[in-house]
Amino acid sequence: MRMRSIYDLTVINIQDVITVYSEKGDHTVIRNRSSYGLSFGQSGRIEYEHNGCHFLSEPGVALLHPQGATYRLYRRESGEFPLINFYLYGDELPQEFVVFRLRDPAWYLREVEELKDLCLLPHNRLRVIGRLYGMLYRLYTEGHEQKSTISPLLDYIAAHYGDSSLGNDRLAGQVGISEVYMRQLFRREIGMSPKQYIQHLRIQKAKQLLEEGHASVTEIAQRCGFSAIYPFCRAFKTATGETPTDYRRHSRYYLL
């Protein structure tokens, strides 16, 4: 699946956590930003212009600043803006500003203040990254709950993908929409059909069970929602290029 949200981001390091005071009236050009940034409007107002689009940082709003971007900022009102600068790893990383409307701005401001204290000691690196992941996850869930019509369906699929009778009619009935409209929503928000999404989860679970090495291939097929071993083996080889047995042979975990 392609990267579609901050849920998929991988943080590799945090550069610094600071609160920037912004004076009204200043104009600045930032060229080739050296890291990603997550800023929060504590007070004041800053307008950003990037690729012809305008973004406003103010109380109740968080902004994700893309690494490598060149943009202008206009300080409309004086104020303070907590900022986390960090580095990401992976393909298809955000190249544009991302705006988040916060349900509980005070929670994020408290988190930033605690991050500042944690950053004082180098041995807190993992704790700092963990706290940032917590903030990103909360931003994701808040935005996803507000925007995604299929969020309940994703939860339902996660709980029932092992059921071989799971199909589009049952999914559409869960949220009271037509099958055609549900497939359109999946394509738009997930980038694949419901059938493809379910198949992806089943294959991922099968790979996990094969790596653990306890269950037979027949048992794994049943647990992953396949009605018989032959459709499972065919689907697994199509997805991975290997039979389940071959995959297990070279990827099984051993305790030393």
C-alpha positions as CSV (number, residue, x, y, z in Angstrom):
1,M,0.0,0.0,0.0
2,R,1.2,3.5,-0.8
3,M,1.9,6.0,2.0
4,R,-1.3,8.1,2.5
5,S,-1.0,9.6,5.9
6,I,1.4,10.4,8.8
7,Y,0.4,7.0,10.2
8,D,3.0,5.5,7.9
9,L,6.0,7.8,8.8
10,T,9.2,6.4,10.3
11,V,11.1,8.8,12.6
12,I,14.8,8.1,12.7
13,N,16.0,11.1,14.8
14,I,14.9,14.3,16.5
15,Q,17.0,17.3,15.8
16,D,15.6,19.7,18.5
17,V,12.5,20.8,20.3
18,I,12.1,24.5,20.8
19,T,9.6,27.3,21.2
20,V,10.1,30.1,18.6
21,Y,9.0,33.6,19.3
22,S,7.7,35.3,16.2
23,E,7.5,39.1,15.9
24,K,4.7,40.7,14.0
25,G,5.6,42.2,10.6
26,D,8.6,40.0,9.8
27,H,8.8,38.3,6.4
28,T,11.3,35.4,5.9
29,V,12.2,33.0,3.1
30,I,13.2,29.4,4.2
31,R,15.3,27.7,1.6
32,N,15.7,23.9,1.4
33,R,14.5,23.1,4.9
34,S,17.0,20.8,6.5
35,S,14.5,18.6,8.4
36,Y,10.8,18.0,8.8
37,G,9.1,20.1,11.4
38,L,5.9,19.9,13.5
39,S,4.8,23.3,14.8
40,F,2.0,24.3,17.0
41,G,0.3,27.7,17.4
42,Q,0.4,28.6,21.0
43,S,-0.3,32.3,20.4
44,G,0.1,34.6,17.5
45,R,-0.4,33.9,13.8
46,I,2.0,33.0,10.9
47,E,1.0,32.6,7.3
48,Y,3.1,30.3,5.1
49,E,3.2,30.3,1.3
50,H,4.5,27.1,-0.4
51,N,4.0,26.1,-4.1
52,G,1.3,28.7,-4.5
53,C,-0.7,27.5,-1.5
54,H,-1.2,29.4,1.8
55,F,-1.3,27.8,5.3
56,L,-2.1,29.5,8.6
57,S,-0.4,28.6,11.9
58,E,-2.5,29.8,14.9
59,P,-3.8,28.5,18.2
60,G,-5.6,25.2,17.7
61,V,-3.6,24.3,14.6
62,A,-0.5,22.1,14.0
63,L,1.5,22.2,10.8
64,L,3.8,19.5,9.3
65,H,6.7,21.3,7.5
66,P,8.3,19.3,4.6
67,Q,12.0,18.7,4.5
68,G,13.7,20.2,1.5
69,A,11.0,22.8,0.9
70,T,11.5,26.4,0.1
71,Y,8.7,28.7,1.3
72,R,7.9,32.2,2.6
73,L,6.4,33.0,5.9
74,Y,4.6,36.2,7.0
75,R,4.3,36.9,10.7
76,R,0.8,38.4,11.0
77,E,0.6,38.5,14.8
78,S,3.4,38.2,17.4
79,G,3.3,35.0,19.4
80,E,5.0,31.7,20.4
81,F,5.2,28.6,18.3
82,P,6.5,25.3,19.8
83,L,8.4,23.4,17.1
84,I,9.8,19.8,16.8
85,N,12.4,19.3,14.1
86,F,13.0,15.7,13.1
87,Y,14.1,13.3,10.3
88,L,12.1,10.7,8.5
89,Y,13.0,7.6,6.6
90,G,11.3,6.0,3.6
91,D,9.8,6.6,0.2
92,E,6.8,8.7,-0.6
93,L,7.4,11.1,2.3
94,P,5.3,14.3,2.5
95,Q,6.4,17.0,0.1
96,E,3.7,19.6,1.1
97,F,2.6,21.3,4.2
98,V,0.0,19.3,6.2
99,V,-2.6,21.1,8.4
100,F,-4.1,19.5,11.5
101,R,-7.0,20.9,13.5
102,L,-6.5,20.0,17.1
103,R,-9.2,18.8,19.4
104,D,-7.2,19.4,22.5
105,P,-4.5,22.0,21.8
106,A,-3.4,22.1,25.5
107,W,-2.5,18.4,25.4
108,Y,0.0,18.9,22.5
109,L,1.5,22.0,24.2
110,R,2.1,20.0,27.4
111,E,3.7,17.2,25.4
112,V,6.1,19.6,23.7
113,E,7.2,21.0,27.1
114,E,7.8,17.5,28.4
115,L,9.8,16.7,25.2
116,K,12.0,19.7,25.9
117,D,13.0,18.3,29.3
118,L,13.5,14.7,27.9
119,C,15.8,16.1,25.2
120,L,18.2,17.5,27.8
121,L,19.6,14.0,28.4
122,P,21.0,11.9,25.5
123,H,20.0,8.6,27.0
124,N,16.3,9.7,26.6
125,R,16.5,9.4,22.8
126,L,14.1,6.4,22.5
127,R,11.7,8.0,25.0
128,V,11.7,11.2,23.0
129,I,11.0,9.4,19.7
130,G,8.3,7.4,21.4
131,R,6.6,10.5,22.6
132,L,6.7,12.0,19.1
133,Y,5.2,8.8,17.7
134,G,2.4,9.2,20.3
135,M,1.7,12.8,19.1
136,L,1.7,11.7,15.4
137,Y,-0.6,8.8,16.2
138,R,-3.0,11.1,18.0
139,L,-3.0,13.6,15.0
140,Y,-3.6,10.7,12.7
141,T,-6.6,9.2,14.7
142,E,-8.2,12.6,15.2
143,G,-8.0,13.5,11.5
144,H,-8.9,10.0,10.4
145,E,-12.0,9.9,12.6
146,Q,-13.2,13.2,11.3
147,K,-12.5,12.5,7.6
148,S,-12.8,8.9,6.9
149,T,-16.1,7.3,6.1
150,I,-14.5,3.9,6.1
151,S,-12.8,4.0,9.4
152,P,-15.4,1.7,11.0
153,L,-14.9,-0.7,8.1
154,L,-11.2,-0.9,8.6
155,D,-11.7,-1.9,12.2
156,Y,-14.3,-4.5,11.2
157,I,-12.0,-6.0,8.6
158,A,-9.1,-6.1,11.2
159,A,-11.4,-8.2,13.4
160,H,-12.9,-10.5,10.8
161,Y,-10.4,-10.9,7.9
162,G,-9.9,-14.5,9.1
163,D,-13.6,-15.2,8.1
164,S,-13.6,-16.7,4.6
165,S,-17.2,-15.5,4.1
166,L,-16.2,-11.8,4.5
167,G,-17.3,-10.0,1.4
168,N,-18.3,-6.6,0.0
169,D,-22.0,-7.1,0.7
170,R,-21.3,-7.7,4.4
171,L,-19.0,-4.7,4.6
172,A,-21.4,-2.4,2.9
173,G,-24.1,-3.5,5.3
174,Q,-22.0,-2.6,8.3
175,V,-22.1,1.1,7.4
176,G,-25.4,1.2,5.5
177,I,-24.0,2.2,2.0
178,S,-24.1,0.5,-1.4
179,E,-21.3,-1.9,-2.5
180,V,-20.5,0.4,-5.4
181,Y,-20.0,3.5,-3.2
182,M,-18.0,1.5,-0.6
183,R,-15.6,0.3,-3.3
184,Q,-15.2,3.9,-4.5
185,L,-14.4,5.0,-0.9
186,F,-11.8,2.3,-0.6
187,R,-10.1,3.2,-3.9
188,R,-10.0,6.9,-2.9
189,E,-8.9,6.5,0.7
190,I,-6.8,3.3,0.7
191,G,-5.7,3.1,-2.9
192,M,-7.0,-0.5,-3.5
193,S,-10.3,-2.4,-3.5
194,P,-11.8,-4.0,-0.4
195,K,-11.0,-7.4,-1.7
196,Q,-7.4,-6.4,-2.3
197,Y,-7.1,-4.9,1.1
198,I,-8.5,-8.0,2.8
199,Q,-6.2,-10.2,0.8
200,H,-3.2,-8.0,1.8
201,L,-4.0,-8.5,5.5
202,R,-4.5,-12.2,5.0
203,I,-1.1,-12.7,3.3
204,Q,0.7,-10.5,5.9
205,K,-0.8,-12.6,8.7
206,A,0.1,-15.8,6.9
207,K,3.7,-14.6,6.5
208,Q,3.8,-13.9,10.3
209,L,2.5,-17.4,11.1
210,L,4.9,-19.1,8.7
211,E,7.8,-17.2,10.3
212,E,6.8,-18.4,13.7
213,G,6.8,-21.9,12.5
214,H,4.2,-23.6,14.7
215,A,1.1,-24.1,12.6
216,S,0.8,-26.3,9.5
217,V,0.2,-24.7,6.1
218,T,-3.4,-26.0,6.2
219,E,-4.0,-24.5,9.6
220,I,-2.6,-21.2,8.5
221,A,-4.8,-21.1,5.5
222,Q,-7.9,-21.6,7.7
223,R,-6.8,-19.0,10.2
224,C,-6.2,-16.4,7.5
225,G,-9.6,-16.7,5.9
226,F,-9.0,-19.1,3.0
227,S,-11.6,-21.8,2.3
228,A,-9.0,-24.3,1.2
229,I,-5.3,-24.8,1.1
230,Y,-5.0,-24.6,-2.7
231,P,-6.5,-21.0,-3.1
232,F,-4.2,-20.0,-0.2
233,C,-1.0,-21.4,-1.8
234,R,-2.0,-19.8,-5.2
235,A,-2.7,-16.4,-3.6
236,F,0.5,-16.5,-1.4
237,K,2.7,-17.3,-4.4
238,T,1.1,-14.5,-6.4
239,A,1.8,-12.0,-3.6
240,T,5.3,-13.1,-2.6
241,G,6.7,-15.1,-5.5
242,E,7.1,-18.2,-3.3
243,T,5.1,-21.1,-2.0
244,P,4.2,-21.0,1.7
245,T,6.6,-23.9,2.3
246,D,9.5,-22.2,0.6
247,Y,8.8,-18.9,2.4
248,R,8.9,-20.7,5.7
249,R,12.1,-22.5,4.9
250,H,14.2,-19.3,4.6
251,S,12.4,-16.9,6.9
252,R,11.5,-19.0,10.0
253,Y,12.7,-17.5,13.3
254,Y,14.9,-19.5,15.6
255,L,15.7,-18.9,19.2
256,L,19.4,-19.1,19.9
